[in-house]
Amino acid sequence: MKESDPISRRSFLDYLLGGGLVVWTVGGVAPVLSYLWPAQRQGPGAQAVSAGKTEGWEAWQAKMVAINGQPALVLRTAQGFRAFSAVCTHLGCIVQWNVQRRQIACPCHAGFFDPNGRVVSGPPPRPLTELGVALVNGEVMVKSL
């Protein structure tokens, strides 16, 4: 076929079907990849948020607070207060405190973290992000890092 020859109907349909197949494949693979890719979000600058007065907390009690629009888990251990990002490092599910096990649990894929935020079991690839905690005038203040 010469360059000056018009494209045949068969060649045009081959190109059209090939292009459609590429678009269809990318459209099907992109959502799967975005689901499997771990969620990592960076918000605006650091902000301190009150998690409540210290006198209402018992050992091994936890509360959820929002910092920069992201959930955080504040925990009182026998040694003091700890705070972690409540976003699981596996696929971004929101973790919860399991009182019976004294562990942080991810309900999506059975991942567990110890009270120090380290992975105990399950698919999470790394520990939870620890946040800063300070006691100010009898209040537990949590600050993102």
N, C-alpha and C positions, 0 to 999 in steps of 0.2 A: 504494500500500500504506500503510495506517495503522500508527501505532506500536503499537496494541493487537493488530494482526493477527499471528498466529504466523508465524515465518519459514518459507518454503516449502522443500521438500526440495531443489529446484534451487538456490536461493540458498545454502543450507547447504553443498551440495557445491561451489559456486563459491568460497565463502570457504575451505573446507577445501583445495581444490586450489590456490588462490592462496597460501595460507599455506605449504603444502607446497613449492610452487615457490620461494618466498622462502627457506625454510630450506635447500632443496637448493642454491640458487645461492650463498648465504653459505657453506655447507659446502664447496662446490667452489672458491670464490674465495679464502677465507681461507688455505688451505695454499699456494696459488700466491703470494700476497702475502708470506707469511712466508718463503718460499724466496727471493724476489727482494729482500727488504729486507736491507740489509747488516747483518751481525752486529756488534754493539758490546756488549761486556761490561765492566762495572766491578766489580772485586773488592774485597776488604777493603783496609785500609790498606797502606802501603808496607812491603816486606819485602826484606832483602838476602839474596842466595843466592850461594854460592860456585860458580864455574864451573870451578874447578880451579887448579892451580899454574901460574904464568906460564912456567916453564922447559919445559914439555911442548908449548907452542904454537909452530907455525911460521907465517910470514906466509901469509895467505889460507886459513887453516884456521878452521873454524867448529864450534861445539858447540851442542846444544840443552839448555836447562835449564828447569825449571818454577818460576815465580814466582807466588805466590798462586794456584796451580792452573792458571795459564795458561802456554802454551809461549813461550819466548823464544829467540832466535837470537843467540849471542855470536860475534863475528867478530874475528879479528886481521888488521888491514890493515898496510901498510907504516908507517902513521903511529901505530898503536896499536890498542887494543881498542875495539870498538863493540858495542852490544847493541840489539836491536829486538824488538818484539812479533812473534812468529812467526805471528800471525793476519792473513791477507790482508785488506786494506781493501775488497775487492770483495764477496766472499760468505762470508768467514770460514774459508777453507781454510787449512791449515797450510803455510807456505812452507818451502823448503829451500835450502841453499847449493849453487850450481852451480859447482864448482871450475873446469871448463873455461872457462866464460864469465865467471867472477869476478863473478857476479850472484846475487841472491836470486830464486829462481823459485817461482811459484805453479803447482803441477801441475794445478790444476782448470781454469783458463781461459787458460793461457799468458801470465800476467802476469809481468813482470820488473821488479826493483828494482835500483838500483846499490848499491855498498857503503855509501853514505850513506843508504840507505832510500828514495831518491826513485824515482818511477815512471819506467821506461825505455820499456816498451811494455805493451800489453794493456789490459784493462778496469778495473784498480784506479783508483778516483777520487781517491785521495790517498796520500801517502807512508806508510810503516810508522811506527808510534809508536816513537820512540827511548827507550831506557831508560838510566838512569844506570850508569856503570861506574867502579869505583875499584880501584886496586891496593893491597891491604892485606897486609903481611907476606908478599909473594911470591904472593899469591892474587888471582885476578880475582873481584871481588865485583860482582854485578849487582843493581840496585835499581829497582823499578818507580817510575814517576813519578806 
